[in-house]
Amino acid sequence: MTDTSEYTPPKVWTWDSASGGQFANINRPIAGATHEKELPVGTHPLQLYSMGTPNGQKVTIMLEELLALGHAGAEYDAWLIRIGEGDQFGSGFVEINPNSKIPALMDRSGATPIRVFESGAILTYLAEKFGAFLPTEQPARAETLSWLFWQMGSAPFLGGGFGHFYAYAPMKLEYPINRYAMEVKRQLDVLDRQLATNAFVAGDTYTIADMAIWPWYGGLVKGWQYGAAEFLSVQDYKNVVRWADQIFARPAVMRGRKVNRTVGEPSSQLHERHDAADFDTKTQDKLAAGQS
């Protein structure tokens, strides 16, 4: 459906609770909790409250990579926050992230629990805590952080911009789809040029920059997001495709992508993760088989 009528903004915007398309039930112009709900706490030092969206995958990939390196202190409980149902507005979650966005992390390894929210902040926190995947020497450190923040600033144009208007908006509008498609293709070209001369995004070493960028842009060129691979001609970005395949081949990435995931093949969904053995026994296909 195409709406060609021109919109004239009112002098003062007011909230129309029926607007928002697919996400109308959770979109609102105010912050804070909508209901009282404590968060569960498991046995591990790190408690993650998240969902397997691209932003959520960043952190579960990082945690699985740390465990693969032998950092036992990176053991974690991953609790599912169903954002479509408004779990992120529960009082316990808002205490950890007042912005009501996943992922959110509580580090209970010390005398005083530490909350960390925003995926880029969590990646940096974990990298510094365990001394991994973030160079300590310059200029490699600056390059890694620059690409990490590139992702944090760029992905909203891909998700909230292109993804929303192309896949989720209640009507197809030419102007915003063209506007954001142009920007996403420009971003893919930025990555493609960088990866033409570098094995990984920030250079020759796999870092948190790759972990942050891959779920969004790697997923896009793999054809997993918005049904837009053909529309965006993602195959043209050959260096990004090469890198996306290279990252996806990592066992820790394969595991991290499953955690808190609620879409796709049942074998790819591990709604909660409390032990490494859960990957073998508690994915949705295994649970369904046990119940039959």
Secondary structure as GFF3:
##gff-version 3
##sequence-region A 1 292
A	DSSP	three_ten_helix	21	23	.	.	.	ID=ss1
A	DSSP	beta_strand	46	50	.	.	.	ID=ss2
A	DSSP	alpha_helix	54	68	.	.	.	ID=ss3
A	DSSP	three_ten_helix	72	74	.	.	.	ID=ss4
A	DSSP	beta_strand	76	80	.	.	.	ID=ss5
A	DSSP	three_ten_helix	83	85	.	.	.	ID=ss6
A	DSSP	three_ten_helix	87	89	.	.	.	ID=ss7
A	DSSP	alpha_helix	91	96	.	.	.	ID=ss8
A	DSSP	beta_strand	104	107	.	.	.	ID=ss9
A	DSSP	beta_strand	114	117	.	.	.	ID=ss10
A	DSSP	alpha_helix	119	130	.	.	.	ID=ss11
A	DSSP	alpha_helix	140	156	.	.	.	ID=ss12
A	DSSP	pi_helix	157	168	.	.	.	ID=ss13
A	DSSP	alpha_helix	174	195	.	.	.	ID=ss14
A	DSSP	alpha_helix	208	213	.	.	.	ID=ss15
A	DSSP	pi_helix	214	218	.	.	.	ID=ss16
A	DSSP	alpha_helix	219	221	.	.	.	ID=ss17
A	DSSP	three_ten_helix	234	236	.	.	.	ID=ss18
A	DSSP	alpha_helix	238	248	.	.	.	ID=ss19
A	DSSP	alpha_helix	251	258	.	.	.	ID=ss20
A	DSSP	three_ten_helix	266	268	.	.	.	ID=ss21
A	DSSP	alpha_helix	278	281	.	.	.	ID=ss22
A	DSSP	alpha_helix	284	291	.	.	.	ID=ss23
###
